[in-house]
Amino acid sequence: MKRREFVVRSAVGSVALGAGHLPFPSVNSESTARAARSATRKILIAGGNFDTAFIRYMASLTGKPRPRICYLPTASADNPYGTVGFYQSCAPLQVEPHVQESFIASTEQPKGWDEVFLSMDGIVCSGGNTLNQQAIWKAQGIDEVLRQAWDRGIVLGGASAGSLCWFEEGTTDSRPKELSIVKCLGLLKGSHSPHYDAEPGRRPLYQKLIASGQMKPGYACDNDAGIYFEDNEVKRVVHTRAEAKVYYVSVVDGKVVEKVMEPELIS
């Protein structure tokens, strides 16, 4: 038994890991095309800690009684402990959890990325290295499939790298020595900074980059706080911790302005 499979089985019982072992239904191209034409595009992000409360909210956004929620841990290099955490977060919920690793072999992966992701109701992306995540997604064609999933109304989300990945750009610790800029999928317009209250360098750098015009205005999220978008419109601002906030950071009359977006509590 492989080490990462052993870790997951030990924590959550006999749970198969990887798409090659999951009972994915076939994707009907005609029906999914019809759904895409009328779908509302949905993304739910958090600055950090996409835990049970956020997964519960994601599940409610699908409109399904027992939605299929897939965890995509590319940014963490398919870290098995993150997978265990995902299953534990899903355990009290009426969801059907799945995991799709990115470090795969064709001998063990009979389903294509489209067959996997387009059969889901929600997709949660892990935290980790955003730069590597983006490079792998592009090389594998996962980026295009995630765009199709968004167009078809499959709820996308995540925290940290899993929130940053949906924007045009943002601040990342994915390179050596210091925080820097990373370019991402661009489904959500503008920029993003996760971990706004948790990592001291995030706030000053984000404000500096926006003030100088090096980065577009955008949304900063504390850990435990997040935003639900439909298309590119903010529909709801939420948090799971009273002190956690969300901000819109922009330049007004030549000065950087940090506007608090008051969140609602979810649990």
C-alpha positions as CSV (number, residue, x, y, z in Angstrom):
1,M,0.0,0.0,0.0
2,K,1.3,3.4,-0.9
3,R,2.2,5.8,2.0
4,R,-0.3,8.5,1.1
5,E,-3.1,6.0,0.7
6,F,-2.2,4.5,4.1
7,V,-2.3,7.9,5.8
8,V,-5.8,8.6,4.4
9,R,-7.1,5.1,5.2
10,S,-5.7,5.3,8.7
11,A,-7.5,8.6,9.4
12,V,-10.9,8.1,7.7
13,G,-11.3,4.4,7.1
14,S,-11.2,2.7,3.8
15,V,-11.4,5.6,1.4
16,A,-10.0,5.2,-2.0
17,L,-7.7,8.0,-3.1
18,G,-7.3,9.2,-6.7
19,A,-9.6,9.3,-9.6
20,G,-8.7,5.9,-10.8
21,H,-10.5,4.4,-7.8
22,L,-13.6,6.7,-7.7
23,P,-16.9,5.8,-9.3
24,F,-17.2,8.8,-11.6
25,P,-20.3,8.9,-13.8
26,S,-19.9,9.5,-17.5
27,V,-20.3,13.1,-18.7
28,N,-23.0,13.7,-21.2
29,S,-21.6,16.4,-23.5
30,E,-25.0,17.5,-24.8
31,S,-26.6,17.8,-21.4
32,T,-23.6,19.6,-19.9
33,A,-23.6,22.0,-22.9
34,R,-27.2,22.9,-22.3
35,A,-26.5,23.4,-18.6
36,A,-23.6,25.7,-19.4
37,R,-25.8,28.0,-21.4
38,S,-28.0,28.9,-18.4
39,A,-25.5,28.3,-15.5
40,T,-24.6,30.9,-12.9
41,R,-20.8,31.0,-12.5
42,K,-19.9,30.6,-8.8
43,I,-16.7,31.0,-6.8
44,L,-16.4,30.9,-3.0
45,I,-13.0,31.9,-1.5
46,A,-11.5,32.3,1.9
47,G,-8.2,34.0,2.9
48,G,-7.3,30.9,4.9
49,N,-8.9,27.9,6.5
50,F,-11.5,26.5,4.0
51,D,-12.9,24.3,6.7
52,T,-16.3,22.6,7.4
53,A,-18.2,25.8,7.5
54,F,-17.0,26.9,4.1
55,I,-17.5,23.5,2.6
56,R,-21.1,23.4,4.0
57,Y,-21.7,26.8,2.4
58,M,-20.3,25.6,-0.9
59,A,-22.5,22.5,-0.7
60,S,-25.6,24.8,-0.2
61,L,-24.6,26.8,-3.3
62,T,-24.8,23.7,-5.5
63,G,-28.5,23.3,-4.8
64,K,-28.0,19.5,-4.5
65,P,-29.1,17.4,-1.5
66,R,-25.8,15.4,-1.4
67,P,-23.4,17.2,-3.7
68,R,-20.2,15.7,-5.1
69,I,-17.3,17.8,-3.8
70,C,-13.9,17.2,-5.2
71,Y,-10.6,18.3,-3.5
72,L,-7.8,19.3,-5.9
73,P,-4.5,19.4,-3.9
74,T,-2.1,20.4,-6.7
75,A,-0.6,23.4,-4.8
76,S,0.3,21.2,-1.9
77,A,1.9,18.6,-4.2
78,D,-1.0,16.2,-3.3
79,N,0.0,16.3,0.4
80,P,-1.8,13.4,2.1
81,Y,-2.3,15.3,5.3
82,G,-4.3,17.9,3.5
83,T,-6.4,15.2,2.0
84,V,-7.1,13.8,5.5
85,G,-8.1,17.3,6.6
86,F,-10.5,17.6,3.7
87,Y,-12.2,14.3,4.5
88,Q,-12.4,15.3,8.2
89,S,-14.0,18.6,7.2
90,C,-16.6,16.8,5.1
91,A,-17.4,14.1,7.7
92,P,-20.2,16.0,9.4
93,L,-21.8,17.1,6.1
94,Q,-24.2,15.7,3.6
95,V,-21.7,15.6,0.8
96,E,-20.0,13.0,-1.3
97,P,-16.2,13.8,-1.0
98,H,-13.7,13.0,-3.7
99,V,-10.1,13.7,-4.2
100,Q,-8.3,14.2,-7.6
101,E,-4.5,14.2,-7.4
102,S,-2.4,15.9,-10.1
103,F,0.7,13.8,-9.7
104,I,-0.7,10.7,-11.5
105,A,0.2,7.9,-13.9
106,S,-1.9,7.0,-16.9
107,T,-1.8,3.4,-15.8
108,E,-3.8,4.3,-12.6
109,Q,-5.9,7.2,-14.1
110,P,-8.5,5.9,-16.6
111,K,-10.6,9.1,-16.5
112,G,-9.7,12.4,-18.3
113,W,-9.6,15.6,-16.4
114,D,-12.8,16.7,-18.0
115,E,-14.6,13.4,-17.0
116,V,-13.5,13.9,-13.4
117,F,-14.1,17.6,-12.8
118,L,-17.2,18.1,-14.9
119,S,-18.9,15.3,-13.0
120,M,-18.6,17.3,-9.8
121,D,-20.9,19.8,-8.1
122,G,-18.1,21.6,-6.3
123,I,-14.3,21.8,-6.5
124,V,-12.1,22.9,-3.6
125,C,-8.5,23.7,-4.4
126,S,-5.9,23.4,-1.7
127,G,-3.4,25.9,-0.3
128,G,0.3,25.6,-1.1
129,N,2.5,26.9,-3.9
130,T,0.4,28.9,-6.3
131,L,3.2,29.4,-8.9
132,N,3.7,25.6,-9.2
133,Q,0.0,25.0,-9.1
134,Q,-0.5,27.3,-12.1
135,A,2.3,25.7,-14.1
136,I,1.1,22.2,-13.5
137,W,-2.5,23.1,-14.4
138,K,-1.4,24.7,-17.6
139,A,0.9,21.8,-18.6
140,Q,-1.9,19.3,-17.8
141,G,-4.8,21.3,-19.4
142,I,-6.5,21.4,-16.0
143,D,-6.8,25.2,-16.3
144,E,-9.1,24.9,-19.3
145,V,-11.2,22.2,-17.6
146,L,-11.7,24.4,-14.5
147,R,-12.8,27.2,-16.8
148,Q,-15.4,24.9,-18.3
149,A,-16.5,23.9,-14.8
150,W,-17.0,27.5,-13.9
151,D,-19.0,28.1,-17.1
152,R,-21.2,25.2,-16.3
153,G,-22.1,26.4,-12.8
154,I,-19.9,24.0,-10.8
155,V,-19.0,25.8,-7.6
156,L,-15.3,26.5,-7.4
157,G,-13.4,27.6,-4.3
158,G,-10.6,27.3,-1.8
159,A,-8.3,29.3,0.5
160,S,-4.8,30.6,0.1
161,A,-3.5,29.3,-3.2
162,G,-7.0,27.9,-3.6
163,S,-8.4,31.4,-3.5
164,L,-5.6,33.3,-5.3
165,C,-5.8,30.9,-8.3
166,W,-9.1,32.3,-9.6
167,F,-8.0,35.9,-9.9
168,E,-5.9,37.7,-12.5
169,E,-3.1,38.3,-10.1
170,G,-2.1,38.5,-6.5
171,T,0.7,38.3,-3.9
172,T,2.4,34.9,-3.3
173,D,5.1,33.3,-1.2
174,S,5.8,30.8,-4.0
175,R,9.3,32.1,-4.8
176,P,12.4,32.3,-2.7
177,K,13.3,35.2,-0.4
178,E,10.2,37.4,-0.5
179,L,6.6,37.8,-1.4
180,S,6.0,38.5,-5.1
181,I,3.4,38.8,-7.8
182,V,1.8,35.7,-9.4
183,K,-0.5,35.7,-12.5
184,C,-3.4,33.3,-12.3
185,L,-6.5,32.0,-14.2
186,G,-8.3,35.4,-14.4
187,L,-11.8,34.0,-13.9
188,L,-12.2,36.8,-11.3
189,K,-11.1,40.2,-12.4
190,G,-8.5,42.2,-10.4
191,S,-6.2,41.0,-7.7
192,H,-6.3,39.2,-4.4
193,S,-4.3,38.9,-1.2
194,P,-5.0,35.9,1.2
195,H,-3.8,35.7,4.8
196,Y,-4.2,39.4,5.2
197,D,-4.1,39.3,9.0
198,A,-2.0,36.2,9.4
199,E,1.3,37.0,7.6
200,P,2.8,40.4,8.5
201,G,4.3,41.1,5.0
202,R,1.0,40.7,3.1
203,R,-0.8,43.9,3.9
204,P,2.0,46.5,3.3
205,L,3.1,44.8,0.1
206,Y,-0.4,44.6,-1.3
207,Q,-1.1,48.2,-0.6
208,K,2.3,49.2,-2.1
209,L,1.7,47.3,-5.3
210,I,-1.8,48.7,-5.8
211,A,-0.7,52.3,-4.9
212,S,2.1,52.1,-7.5
213,G,-0.1,50.6,-10.2
214,Q,2.0,47.4,-10.4
215,M,-1.1,45.5,-9.4
216,K,-4.8,46.0,-10.1
217,P,-7.2,46.9,-7.2
218,G,-8.7,43.9,-5.6
219,Y,-9.9,41.9,-2.5
220,A,-7.9,41.1,0.6
221,C,-9.2,38.4,3.0
222,D,-8.2,37.6,6.5
223,N,-7.9,34.0,7.5
224,D,-11.4,32.7,8.3
225,A,-13.1,35.3,6.1
226,G,-14.2,35.1,2.4
227,I,-16.3,36.2,-0.5
228,Y,-18.9,34.4,-2.6
229,F,-18.9,35.7,-6.2
230,E,-21.5,35.1,-9.0
231,D,-19.7,35.8,-12.2
232,N,-17.6,38.8,-11.0
233,E,-20.1,40.3,-8.7
234,V,-19.7,40.0,-4.9
235,K,-22.9,38.4,-3.6
236,R,-22.0,37.8,0.0
237,V,-19.1,38.4,2.3
238,V,-18.7,35.8,5.1
239,H,-16.5,34.8,8.0
240,T,-16.3,32.1,10.7
241,R,-14.4,34.2,13.2
242,A,-15.7,37.5,14.6
243,E,-12.5,39.4,14.1
244,A,-11.9,38.2,10.5
245,K,-12.6,40.8,7.8
246,V,-12.6,41.3,4.0
247,Y,-11.3,44.5,2.3
248,Y,-11.5,46.1,-1.1
249,V,-8.2,47.8,-1.7
250,S,-8.0,50.5,-4.4
251,V,-6.6,53.9,-5.2
252,V,-8.8,57.0,-4.6
253,D,-7.6,60.5,-5.4
254,G,-4.0,59.2,-5.6
255,K,-4.1,57.4,-2.3
256,V,-4.5,53.7,-1.5
257,V,-7.8,53.1,0.3
258,E,-8.7,50.0,2.2
259,K,-12.5,49.6,2.4
260,V,-13.9,47.1,4.9
261,M,-16.5,44.8,3.6
262,E,-18.5,43.7,6.6
263,P,-19.0,39.9,6.6
264,E,-21.8,37.7,7.9
265,L,-21.1,34.8,10.2
266,I,-21.4,31.3,8.8
267,S,-21.0,28.0,10.7
